[in-house]
């Protein structure tokens, strides 16, 4: 069953054609990755699926109401003058959740001891973990994650991987963007590779790595794109 789908979607900003006929489908209960260099259309796809942007043409489908969606986007929307806990309480109140759920979410992302810290004092990585805690607080049906571990150290990133997989196992469907092929092989059941607004490869990330990496070294997204695009990255 497809929980998310796009069919021949186009989107332009002025003369810049960002998406050029994108078609994809995300199955219920899987982790699906959008991989590609900056400007390839990853964030635009998410913004269309969460209805922040309207496609110029094509069809889109997201099988969830707004309150069933969790978001971790580039613009974090945190209240800088409030504490970590106060930021969470805003959404705890919106969703009508018990305080225990909020504390659990903070502990899962490693912020259990930072509840009283003012958000403006947090490092970039800690802010990112707070946004993730907020996104998963209500155990969403669909979770959209835009570069979820881009500012995190490797140890914290592994903890986030574990949390994302746990959410998938509990029934959430997860769509994430990344430019890191190694991250995709750790997390994703399936991926698509985007280049110049088009999907140029899709499938199991391990199989894609085997297909394009003759030396079987660590997964290298740039190497894959160089082969697929004749050495032209965008």
Steps between C-alpha positions, in 0.01 A plus 500: 500500500638841400491753783673771293508537123589746225418453134675704230540805724651821363592812696674819389603819674514757224727362231649241734336162436559327837298181443470346156245222501570333836315174566546305823309289751565436868361184658329500837746431782827554312789745518536664160795721410535791259869536415668764293730803496379847598245634253387159378142547624493303826356772724256613232356148489442503877342846488257386232409183691430694822296752298727797560549527123272417210631303205469665159374171355473134588331315786599463866358296788579495872286259703488698825325796655713794616492387865633156393815647342833568669745750352871567540584770247788741435311788665464365852232740631629481859424767759849626585410674827321198646655196662524160335209372708286809436548453126379142532207593725354717223457190283418275793202728563397510133493121479355449848782271609621410850822651636652152515489481119690830474769388742532169314548681167772724644681208656493308173691778323743556787348819640362361823746705704448820299133563575564837670755624246396806299484407132716798398784342698484165318757386247382435145504127562294533818248720318471233235434233762232719657325542166507122455354447849221741412438325167458155656317611816157391372630180332397617154360282224737664251830664593688735266866556588716748308869417562426360851863446609687768304637681809541204734810317618523131399397365841188718518419421136501128578252562780278692258523211251378265772209730583398533134507122453297456819235740369487303175458176696216660697315577176616843383580558135814712469626707209839664547746700295874458519811555291677218686489157333645333809213641708253366244645151521466511880140623495305463181302210363495668158643818349476714190792702365410848376702702251387816324139453609473143371523156657797326344515185712286324760504184708664340802794721607729201553426372150565844350836514676593156367393602152714813482790427735725244338751519788234440768634783714287716728183623327584812302206704371721734299659205322159364408391836360819542302434168327130571441545853368822478307700691760257792525371573848246777567 
